[in-house]
């Protein structure tokens, strides 16, 4: 097992809190860790905790559970029983980008003069919240607040509430809401087997794209696995300030840009809705239609109703699942009661995010927080994850067991291929086919 040096963030910038993971200042040296820790997901969709501006980041990822591309496993020499096809979860269309310009100056965290900064993973409400006060190069103060959620109740839905308010002066403001497909990137430390494979060519191939008023739909497919993805965004902007918008749409990019004549003390409230649908069988037209049906419903409901349903879901989860720590001040431990309570709730929250809506799929080793371990489901899910779910969320445990049961035909075929009776489940997989190139690690019989 590879071990990296542990970097412990300073407590003054990352204070302990029973219900939140808090970041009190922008620290570029902790980007990678924070992107993972502040990730949101519901078991079907996962988004890394990157800033709305699209950067800076180490890995700006959005993932769909079970949405993968295949590739041939190449060996120096072929041998009996070697796995032949690899599977890697795809980094899909990034729809959470919201860029801000004040008097044509971009808000970009590494260069921004920040008067206040607070970002937190709110584990009680199931949201990622940020409050920033930015002083522009010309001395104007701008308040920026955002709230992001990946809905547990609405499986295919992500939403962001984004509010900009000029504090002390008027200015010309542009808010650019964007969506884009990622280009293939190189693998970092190639000696680390946990990192995902780097594809050399285009992974998502355009099928169709169109815009309707402030709604944009992009549809792509993978080349080998033939999975289809439809991603749609829609918007609502509310402000008493004068404003207009322009829409741009290409096969790999969509943008709705709002130009606002902003006045001090006058909020500019943008709500962005994002919908993802995937299929192995539907046509591009059908899948885009599904995405629009979902979008019609959530836009009609509005952000506050989405937020209320998220909070109700989380209240019910913590009622069933919370583990509370009593005062340990008199015991010889290196962590405070609050730190231990935070750590336990953080782990429970991420188990929920990895499994809640993983219907027809498994639980990836990293959840949906990144591409490490290729997005694979490992053979030992039932040992580590199911006991907690059986006691707290039995319907989720049932879904995971049903998914494993559906792999039984492939497991029996794999056993026959190696000359054995019974069933040989894969060491690691997404599709049910063994994806581990290491032969010894792929030999677990049941």
C-alpha positions in Angstrom: 0.0 0.0 0.0 1.3 3.4 -1.0 1.4 6.1 1.7 1.7 9.8 1.2 2.7 12.4 3.8 -0.3 13.5 5.8 -0.9 17.2 5.5 -3.0 18.5 8.5 -4.7 21.8 7.6 -4.3 24.5 10.3 -7.1 24.6 12.8 -7.5 28.4 12.5 -8.5 28.1 8.8 -10.3 24.7 9.2 -11.9 24.8 12.6 -13.7 21.8 14.1 -17.5 21.9 14.1 -19.9 19.2 14.9 -22.1 19.7 11.8 -19.9 21.4 9.2 -16.5 21.0 7.5 -15.4 24.7 7.4 -12.8 26.6 5.4 -12.2 30.1 6.7 -9.6 31.2 4.1 -8.6 30.3 0.6 -5.6 28.0 0.8 -4.3 26.8 -2.6 -1.9 24.3 -0.9 -4.9 22.3 0.3 -6.9 22.3 -3.0 -6.8 18.6 -3.7 -7.9 17.6 -0.2 -10.6 20.2 0.1 -12.1 19.3 -3.4 -12.6 15.7 -2.1 -13.8 16.6 1.4 -16.3 19.2 0.2 -17.6 17.0 -2.6 -21.4 16.5 -2.9 -23.2 13.5 -4.2 -26.3 11.3 -4.0 -25.0 7.9 -5.2 -26.0 8.7 -8.8 -24.3 12.1 -9.4 -21.1 13.3 -7.7 -19.5 16.7 -7.9 -16.1 17.7 -6.5 -15.9 20.6 -4.2 -14.4 23.1 -6.7 -15.3 26.8 -6.7 -18.2 27.9 -8.9 -15.8 29.9 -11.0 -14.4 26.6 -12.5 -11.1 26.9 -10.7 -8.5 26.9 -9.5 -8.6 23.1 -9.0 -6.6 19.9 -9.1 -9.4 17.8 -10.6 -12.6 19.5 -11.6 -14.8 16.5 -11.7 -18.5 15.6 -12.2 -19.3 11.9 -12.2 -22.2 9.6 -12.9 -22.2 6.3 -11.1 -21.8 3.4 -13.6 -21.1 5.8 -16.6 -17.8 4.5 -17.9 -15.6 4.0 -21.0 -13.9 0.7 -21.7 -10.4 0.1 -23.0 -8.3 -3.0 -23.9 -5.9 -4.1 -21.1 -2.5 -4.6 -22.8 0.0 -7.1 -21.3 3.6 -7.7 -22.2 2.7 -11.3 -22.8 -0.8 -12.9 -22.9 -1.6 -15.6 -20.4 -4.5 -17.8 -19.4 -7.3 -16.1 -17.5 -6.0 -12.5 -17.7 -8.7 -9.8 -17.7 -9.1 -8.3 -21.2 -11.2 -5.1 -20.8 -10.7 -2.2 -18.4 -13.4 0.2 -17.3 -13.0 3.7 -16.2 -15.6 6.1 -14.8 -15.9 9.2 -17.0 -15.5 12.8 -16.0 -18.7 14.1 -17.6 -20.1 17.5 -18.6 -19.3 20.1 -16.0 -22.4 22.2 -15.6 -21.7 23.9 -12.2 -19.5 26.8 -13.6 -20.6 30.4 -12.7 -18.1 33.1 -13.5 -18.4 36.7 -12.2 -17.1 39.9 -13.7 -17.4 43.3 -12.1 -16.5 46.3 -14.3 -14.9 43.7 -16.6 -12.6 42.4 -13.9 -12.9 38.7 -13.3 -13.5 37.2 -9.8 -10.7 34.7 -9.5 -9.8 33.4 -6.1 -5.9 33.3 -6.4 -5.8 37.0 -7.4 -8.8 38.3 -5.4 -8.5 40.7 -2.4 -10.8 38.9 0.0 -12.3 40.8 2.9 -14.3 37.8 4.1 -14.3 34.1 3.2 -16.3 31.2 4.6 -17.0 27.9 2.8 -18.6 24.9 4.5 -19.9 21.5 3.9 -23.2 21.6 5.8 -23.8 18.0 6.8 -27.1 18.7 8.5 -28.7 20.3 5.4 -26.7 18.4 2.7 -25.4 21.5 1.0 -22.1 23.3 0.1 -22.3 26.9 1.2 -19.9 29.8 0.5 -19.9 33.5 1.6 -17.3 35.9 0.2 -16.7 39.6 0.3 -14.4 40.7 -2.6 -12.8 44.1 -3.0 -12.2 44.7 -6.7 -9.0 46.4 -8.0 -10.9 49.7 -8.2 -11.9 49.4 -4.5 -15.6 48.3 -4.9 -16.9 45.8 -2.4 -18.9 42.8 -3.7 -20.8 40.3 -1.6 -21.1 36.8 -3.1 -23.1 34.0 -1.6 -23.8 30.5 -3.0 -25.5 27.3 -2.0 -25.0 24.1 -3.9 -26.9 20.8 -3.6 -27.1 17.4 -5.2 -30.6 16.3 -4.5 -31.3 13.1 -2.7 -35.0 13.3 -3.5 -34.6 14.2 -7.1 -32.0 11.7 -8.3 -31.0 13.5 -11.5 -30.8 17.1 -10.2 -28.1 19.5 -9.1 -28.9 23.1 -8.2 -27.0 26.3 -7.2 -28.4 29.4 -5.6 -25.9 32.3 -6.4 -26.4 35.8 -5.2 -24.2 38.9 -6.0 -24.7 42.2 -4.2 -22.7 45.4 -4.7 -22.0 46.8 -1.2 -20.9 50.4 -1.6 -21.0 51.4 -5.3 -22.7 50.7 -8.6 -21.0 48.7 -11.3 -21.5 46.8 -14.5 -21.8 43.1 -13.6 -21.6 40.1 -15.9 -22.6 36.6 -14.6 -21.6 33.8 -17.0 -23.3 30.5 -16.4 -21.4 27.8 -18.4 -21.3 24.1 -19.1 -18.5 22.3 -20.8 -17.1 18.8 -21.5 -13.6 18.0 -20.2 -10.7 17.3 -22.4 -8.5 14.3 -21.6 -5.8 15.0 -19.1 -2.6 13.1 -18.2 -2.3 10.8 -15.2 -0.3 12.3 -12.4 1.9 9.9 -10.4 1.9 6.9 -12.7 3.4 4.7 -10.0 0.2 5.1 -8.0 -2.2 2.3 -9.0 -5.2 4.1 -7.4 -5.2 6.9 -10.1 -7.5 6.6 -13.1 -6.4 5.8 -16.5 -5.7 8.8 -18.8 -7.5 8.5 -22.2 -5.5 9.7 -25.1 -8.4 10.8 -27.2 -11.9 12.3 -26.9 -14.0 10.4 -24.4 -17.4 12.1 -24.9 -18.5 12.4 -28.5 -21.2 15.0 -29.4 -24.6 13.7 -30.5 -26.9 16.8 -30.4 -27.1 20.2 -28.7 -29.6 23.0 -28.6 -30.9 26.0 -26.6 -34.4 27.2 -25.7 -34.5 30.6 -24.0 -32.2 30.2 -20.9 -32.1 26.4 -21.2 -29.3 24.5 -22.9 -29.1 20.8 -23.6 -25.9 18.9 -24.6 -25.9 15.2 -25.4 -22.8 13.0 -25.8 -21.9 9.3 -26.1 -18.9 7.2 -25.3 -17.2 5.4 -28.2 -16.6 1.9 -26.8 -19.1 1.4 -24.0 -21.8 3.2 -26.0 -23.3 5.0 -23.0 -25.4 8.1 -23.8 -25.4 11.2 -21.6 -27.8 14.2 -21.7 -27.0 17.2 -19.6 -29.4 20.2 -19.3 -29.1 23.5 -17.5 -31.8 26.1 -17.0 -31.8 29.4 -15.1 -33.8 32.0 -13.3 -32.4 35.5 -12.5 -34.2 37.9 -10.2 -33.2 41.5 -9.6 -34.7 44.9 -9.5 -31.5 46.1 -11.4 -31.8 46.4 -15.2 -30.4 43.2 -16.9 -30.3 41.3 -20.2 -28.9 37.9 -21.3 -27.3 36.2 -24.3 -27.1 32.5 -25.0 -24.3 30.5 -26.8 -24.4 26.8 -27.6 -21.9 24.5 -29.4 -21.5 20.7 -29.3 -19.2 20.9 -26.2 -20.1 24.2 -24.6 -23.1 26.1 -23.4 -23.3 29.6 -21.9 -26.0 32.0 -20.6 -24.3 35.4 -19.9 -26.3 38.0 -17.9 -25.3 41.7 -18.1 -26.6 43.7 -15.1 -26.5 47.4 -14.4 -25.9 46.7 -10.7 -26.7 49.2 -7.9 -25.5 49.1 -4.3 -27.6 47.1 -2.0 -29.6 45.5 -4.8 -29.2 41.7 -4.8 -28.8 39.8 -8.1 -30.2 36.3 -7.5 -29.3 33.6 -10.0 -30.7 30.1 -9.6 -29.1 27.4 -11.8 -30.7 24.0 -12.3 -28.7 21.1 -13.7 -30.1 17.7 -14.8 -28.2 14.5 -15.8 -29.7 11.5 -17.5 -27.8 8.4 -18.9 -28.8 5.3 -20.8 -27.3 2.3 -22.6 -30.3 1.9 -24.9 -32.1 5.2 -25.4 -31.6 7.5 -28.4 -30.2 11.0 -28.1 -33.7 12.5 -28.8 -35.3 10.3 -26.1 -32.7 11.0 -23.5 -32.8 14.7 -24.1 -36.6 14.5 -23.7 -36.2 12.8 -20.3 -33.8 15.5 -19.2 -36.3 18.2 -20.2 -39.2 16.5 -18.4 -37.1 16.5 -15.2 -36.0 20.1 -15.8 -39.6 21.3 -16.3 -40.6 19.8 -13.0 -37.7 21.3 -10.9 -37.8 24.7 -12.4 -41.5 24.9 -11.6 -40.8 23.8 -8.0 -38.0 26.3 -7.5 -34.9 26.2 -5.4 -36.5 26.7 -2.0 -38.6 23.5 -2.5 -35.6 21.6 -3.6 -33.8 22.8 -0.5 -36.7 22.0 1.8 -36.9 18.4 0.5 -33.1 18.1 0.9 -33.3 19.2 4.5 -36.2 16.9 5.3 -34.2 14.0 3.8 -31.2 14.8 5.9 -33.3 15.2 9.1 -34.6 11.7 8.5 -31.1 10.3 7.8 -29.6 11.7 11.0 -32.6 10.5 13.0 -31.8 7.0 11.9 -28.0 7.1 11.6 -26.4 9.7 13.9 -23.7 8.5 16.4 -23.3 11.0 19.2 -20.1 11.3 21.3 -20.2 12.2 24.9 -17.7 14.5 26.6 -14.2 12.8 26.5 -12.3 15.7 28.2 -11.1 13.5 31.0 -9.9 10.7 28.8 -6.4 10.5 27.3 -7.1 11.3 23.6 -5.4 13.6 21.2 -8.6 15.0 19.7 -11.4 17.0 21.2 -15.0 15.8 21.5 -16.0 18.2 18.7 -13.3 16.9 16.4 -14.3 13.3 16.9 -18.0 14.1 16.5 -17.2 15.9 13.3 -15.1 13.0 11.9 -17.8 10.4 12.6 -20.6 12.5 11.0 -18.3 13.3 8.1 -17.8 9.5 7.4 -21.5 8.8 7.8 -22.4 11.6 5.5 -20.0 10.4 2.8 -21.4 6.8 3.0 -24.8 8.3 2.3 -23.5 10.4 -0.6 -21.9 7.3 -2.1 -24.9 5.0 -1.8 -28.3 6.7 -1.3 -29.4 6.7 -5.0 -27.0 4.1 -6.4 -30.0 2.3 -7.8 -28.9 -0.3 -10.4 -25.2 0.3 -9.5 -22.7 -0.3 -6.8 -20.6 1.9 -4.4 -17.3 3.0 -6.0 -14.2 2.8 -3.8 -13.9 6.6 -3.7 -17.7 7.2 -3.8 -18.3 9.8 -6.5 -15.6 12.2 -5.1 -13.0 11.6 -7.8 -11.6 9.2 -10.5 -9.2 7.3 -8.2 -9.7 3.5 -8.4 -11.3 4.1 -11.8 -14.8 4.4 -10.2 -14.7 0.6 -9.6 -16.9 -1.4 -7.2 -14.7 -3.8 -5.2 -15.5 -7.3 -4.0 -15.7 -6.3 -0.4 -18.6 -3.8 -0.4 -20.8 -6.2 1.5 -18.2 -6.4 4.3 -17.5 -2.7 4.9 -20.6 -0.8 3.7 -23.6 -3.1 4.0 -23.6 -3.6 7.8 -24.2 0.1 8.5 -26.8 0.4 5.7 -28.7 -2.8 6.9 -29.3 -1.2 10.3 -30.0 2.4 9.1 -31.2 2.3 5.5 -32.3 -1.3 4.6 -33.7 -0.3 1.3 -30.3 1.0 0.1 -28.7 -2.2 1.3 -31.3 -4.2 -0.6 -30.5 -2.2 -3.8 -26.8 -2.9 -3.5 -27.4 -6.6 -2.9 -29.8 -6.8 -5.9 -27.1 -5.2 -8.1 -24.5 -7.8 -6.9 -27.0 -10.5 -7.6 -27.5 -9.3 -11.2 -23.7 -9.9 -11.7 -24.2 -13.6 -11.0 -24.3 -14.7 -14.7 -21.0 -12.9 -15.4 -19.5 -14.4 -12.3 -20.5 -17.9 -13.3 -19.1 -17.3 -16.8 -15.8 -16.1 -15.4 -15.5 -19.3 -13.2 -16.1 -21.5 -16.3 -13.5 -19.5 -18.2 -10.9 -20.4 -15.6 -12.1 -24.0 -15.4 -14.0 -23.9 -12.2 -17.5 -24.5 -11.0 -19.5 -21.9 -9.1 -19.2 -18.2 -9.4 -16.1 -16.0 -9.5 -17.0 -12.4 -8.7 -14.6 -9.7 -10.0 -12.1 -8.1 -7.7 -13.0 -4.8 -9.2 -15.5 -3.9 -11.8 -18.2 -1.5 -13.1 -20.0 -3.6 -15.7 -19.7 -7.0 -13.9 -16.7 -8.1 -16.0 -13.3 -8.4 -14.2 -11.3 -5.2 -14.7 -8.2 -6.0 -12.6 -5.1 -6.6 -14.7 -3.4 -8.2 -11.7 -4.3 -11.9 -11.9 -3.8 -12.8 -8.3 -6.1 -10.0 -7.1 -8.8 -11.2 -9.4 -9.2 -14.7 -7.9 -11.9 -14.5 -5.3 -14.3 -17.5 -5.5 -17.7 -17.8 -3.8 
